[in-house]
Amino acid sequence: MNELISDNELIPVILVGLRTTEREDEFDHAMNELVALCEACDLEVLASMTQKLEHPDNATWIGSGKAEELAEEVRVNDAEHVVCLGNLSPAQMKNLQKIIKVPVWDRTNLILEIFSRRARTREARLQVESAYLQYMLPRLTGMWQHLGRQSGGGGSRANKGVGEKQIELDRRQISHRITELKKELAEVEHTRVVQRNGRKRDGYPHVALVGYTNAGKSTLMNCLIEMTGKSAEKAEEKKVFEKDMLFATLDTSVRKISVPGKKTFLLSDTVGFIENIPHDLIKAFRSTLSELKYADVLLIVMDSSDPNHKEHMKITEDTLNDLDAKGIPRIYVYNKADLRDPDMTVKNVPGTESVFISAKTGYGIDDLLNALEKIFTEGDMDVDTVIPYTSGDLLNRLHREAKVISEDYVEEGVHIKAKVPAVLAASMGL
């Protein structure tokens, strides 16, 4: 990834926004989100400029006159980067950099940089590298103009021909690396399938946290981990990283949630969504995000204090549809209710698919668990049977996956009454 920015070093930048057909409030929201993305990447925003055009300029994106004005702004503020609200073509980026004399990042480049910083697991790093190389491949033109051609192959001096340009070598190397990454990611995907099948055999329902970035998914996961009845030390070990910033966490985490008195389930945290998420990122993370298709319940988490949370919910739904995650039971979790309504006058109505919570304070968490329990127990069957003493594995599975009401030891085995999930009852032949 880009070597210009190192951790904990604030790089001075200027933001540039191009408004075409958007409403003013939509444009302002997008610019504010770009500022937040810069903060997540340790960039210090010195100033911002806006341009209004019917459509982006083909040569410089913002027009030659505005580009000259931007160059002066860069010089006066001593900025080291320019970050653009939009996705620039390779030619637009090249031409704009020629005028302003500093590196230009578009929104996709910025998000890729953030992802490269947040990736911790091998799978996430491979996915980010793949997306970054796909992004860079068409943008190599113009990066090596200062280099001449290499010498030709072997033979006498008189026979030496013109060699390959550096750009041609780089293209071949990047294409080769992309092929290698596809193979490595295929191996990781196979491992993921094996792990998923293992979790299915355990019989625990799978709940997936999804939603817009910085909606509070990781905070909610940590809140539920604290309720599992483990010691404070063990619970702390299981917690995931959380921070009030865009894309604070990237790697997918799975935790077993065993709240006393409630059905045990597996909870997975996924990468947050964002408006106009780069296509190459979606493609690279598709194998990870495809895990959502196998969830039993989706918790769509939203920041209810954000005035744009309805738009964020739509973006999440659209992304889920693109991933073929349709028909899965959903609970809409309106997080940060304490910020939305400090007096907490919002009350949850049992039986609805929406729950207001505060993962930070714990408000509404019991209501959320009750809503999950309702989905888990739908279709459960009342079973009254005797399990032979020789079928200890089946008895253990009933204790793990069903709600045991009573059990007595009789001559033939264990007489058990329980509410059993339909899938388990079918596998037992009941």
Residue pairs with C-beta under 8 A, 6 or more apart in sequence:
1 112
1 113
1 116
1 128
1 129
1 132
2 109
2 113
2 116
4 11
4 80
4 81
4 103
5 11
5 41
5 42
5 43
5 113
7 42
7 117
8 42
9 42
10 42
10 43
10 44
11 42
11 43
11 44
11 80
11 81
12 43
12 44
12 46
12 77
12 78
12 79
12 80
12 81
13 38
13 43
13 44
13 45
13 46
13 79
13 80
13 81
13 82
13 83
14 45
14 46
14 47
14 48
14 49
14 70
14 73
14 74
14 77
14 79
14 81
14 82
14 83
15 31
15 34
15 35
15 38
15 45
15 47
15 48
15 49
15 82
15 83
15 84
15 85
16 48
16 49
16 50
16 51
16 62
16 70
16 82
16 83
16 84
16 85
17 27
17 30
17 31
17 34
17 48
17 49
17 50
17 51
17 84
17 85
17 86
18 50
18 51
18 52
18 53
18 56
18 61
18 62
18 84
18 85
18 86
19 27
19 50
19 51
19 52
19 53
20 52
20 53
20 54
20 55
20 56
22 30
27 50
29 308
30 85
30 275
31 48
31 50
31 85
33 246
33 274
33 275
34 83
34 85
34 107
34 110
35 45
35 48
36 214
36 245
36 246
37 107
37 110
37 111
37 114
37 246
38 44
38 45
38 83
38 110
39 45
39 245
39 246
40 114
40 245
40 246
40 247
40 248
41 110
41 113
41 114
41 117
43 81
43 83
46 77
46 79
47 73
47 77
47 79
49 66
49 69
49 70
49 73
51 62
51 63
51 66
53 62
53 63
56 62
56 86
56 92
57 63
57 64
57 92
58 91
58 92
59 91
59 92
59 95
60 66
60 67
60 92
60 95
60 96
60 99
61 84
61 86
61 88
61 92
61 96
62 70
62 96
64 99
67 95
67 96
67 99
67 100
68 99
70 82
70 96
70 99
70 100
71 99
71 100
71 101
73 79
74 82
74 100
74 101
74 102
79 102
80 102
80 103
81 102
81 103
81 104
81 105
82 96
82 100
82 102
82 103
82 104
82 105
83 104
83 105
83 106
83 107
83 110
84 96
84 104
84 105
84 106
84 107
85 107
86 106
86 107
87 106
87 107
87 108
87 276
87 278
88 96
88 104
88 106
90 138
90 139
90 141
90 142
93 104
93 106
93 139
94 139
94 141
94 142
96 104
97 103
97 104
105 113
107 276
108 135
108 278
108 280
109 135
111 247
111 274
111 277
111 278
111 281
112 128
112 131
112 132
112 135
112 278
112 281
114 246
114 247
115 124
115 128
115 131
115 247
115 250
115 281
116 128
116 129
116 132
118 124
118 247
118 248
118 249
118 250
118 251
119 125
119 127
119 128
119 250
119 251
120 250
120 251
121 251
121 252
122 188
123 185
123 188
123 192
123 251
123 288
124 250
124 251
124 252
124 288
126 181
126 184
126 185
126 188
127 185
127 284
127 285
127 287
127 288
128 284
129 177
129 181
130 178
130 181
130 182
130 185
130 280
130 284
131 278
131 280
131 281
131 283
131 284
131 285
133 174
133 177
133 178
133 181
134 178
134 280
134 283
134 284
135 278
135 280
136 174
137 171
137 174
137 175
137 178
140 167
140 170
140 171
140 174
141 167
143 167
144 165
144 166
144 167
144 170
147 165
147 166
149 162
149 163
149 164
149 165
150 163
150 164
150 165
150 166
150 169
151 160
151 163
152 159
152 160
152 161
152 162
152 163
153 160
153 161
153 163
185 284
185 287
188 287
189 287
192 287
192 288
192 291
196 291
196 294
199 206
199 254
199 266
202 266
202 400
203 397
203 400
203 401
203 424
204 256
204 264
204 265
204 266
204 400
204 401
205 263
205 265
205 266
205 296
205 297
205 376
206 265
206 266
206 268
206 294
206 295
206 296
206 297
207 257
207 265
207 266
207 267
207 268
207 295
207 296
207 297
207 298
207 299
207 372
208 267
208 268
208 270
208 291
208 292
208 295
208 297
208 298
208 299
209 217
209 220
209 221
209 267
209 268
209 269
209 270
209 299
209 301
210 217
210 270
210 273
210 292
210 298
210 299
210 300
210 301
210 316
210 320
211 217
211 272
211 273
211 299
211 300
211 301
211 302
211 312
211 316
211 333
212 272
212 273
212 274
212 302
212 303
212 309
212 312
212 313
212 315
212 316
213 246
213 247
213 272
213 273
213 274
214 244
214 245
214 246
214 247
214 248
214 272
214 303
215 272
215 301
215 302
215 303
215 312
215 335
216 301
216 303
216 335
216 336
216 359
216 360
217 249
217 269
217 270
217 272
217 301
218 240
218 241
218 242
218 248
218 249
218 269
219 242
219 335
219 359
219 360
220 299
220 301
220 333
220 335
220 357
220 359
221 239
221 240
221 253
221 255
221 267
221 269
222 239
222 240
222 242
222 359
223 359
223 360
223 362
223 365
224 255
224 257
224 259
224 267
224 365
225 235
225 238
225 239
225 255
225 257
226 235
227 257
227 259
227 365
228 235
228 238
228 256
228 257
228 258
228 259
229 258
229 259
229 260
230 238
238 255
240 249
240 253
240 255
240 269
241 248
241 249
242 248
242 249
246 272
246 274
247 271
247 272
247 274
249 269
249 271
249 272
250 271
252 268
252 269
252 270
252 271
252 288
252 291
253 268
253 269
254 266
254 267
254 268
255 266
255 267
255 268
256 264
256 265
256 266
256 267
257 264
257 265
257 266
257 267
258 264
259 369
262 369
262 372
262 373
263 372
263 373
263 376
263 377
263 403
264 400
265 296
265 372
265 376
268 291
268 295
270 288
270 289
270 291
270 292
271 285
271 288
271 289
273 312
273 315
273 316
273 319
274 315
275 311
275 312
275 315
277 319
282 289
282 319
282 322
286 323
289 319
289 323
290 323
292 298
292 320
292 323
292 325
292 328
293 323
293 324
293 325
293 328
295 325
295 328
296 328
296 329
296 375
296 376
297 328
297 329
297 330
297 331
297 372
297 375
297 376
298 320
298 325
298 328
298 329
298 330
298 331
299 330
299 331
299 333
299 368
300 313
300 316
300 317
300 330
300 331
300 332
300 333
301 333
301 335
302 309
302 312
302 313
302 316
302 332
302 333
302 334
302 335
303 309
303 312
303 335
303 336
304 334
304 335
304 336
304 337
304 339
304 340
304 356
305 336
305 337
305 339
305 340
306 312
306 336
309 334
313 332
320 326
329 375
330 353
331 353
331 354
331 355
331 368
331 371
331 372
331 375
332 353
332 354
332 355
333 355
333 357
333 368
334 340
334 354
334 355
334 356
334 357
335 357
335 358
335 359
336 358
336 359
336 360
337 344
337 346
337 356
337 357
337 358
337 363
337 364
338 344
338 358
338 360
338 361
338 363
339 358
340 346
340 356
344 363
346 356
347 356
348 354
348 355
348 356
348 364
348 367
350 367
350 370
351 374
353 371
355 364
355 367
355 368
355 371
356 363
356 364
357 363
357 364
357 365
357 367
357 368
358 364
359 365
376 421
377 403
377 419
379 421
379 422
380 402
380 403
380 419
380 420
380 421
380 422
381 419
381 420
381 421
381 422
381 425
381 430
382 417
382 418
382 419
382 420
383 402
383 416
383 417
383 418
383 419
383 420
383 425
383 430
384 416
384 417
385 415
385 416
385 430
386 410
386 412
386 413
386 414
386 415
386 416
387 394
387 395
387 398
387 413
387 414
387 416
388 412
388 413
389 413
389 414
391 413
394 428
395 414
395 416
397 424
398 404
398 416
398 418
398 420
398 424
401 420
401 421
401 424
402 418
402 419
402 420
402 421
402 424
403 418
403 419
404 416
404 417
404 418
405 417
405 418
405 419
406 416
406 417
407 414
407 415
407 416
407 417
408 414
408 415
408 416
409 415
420 428
420 430
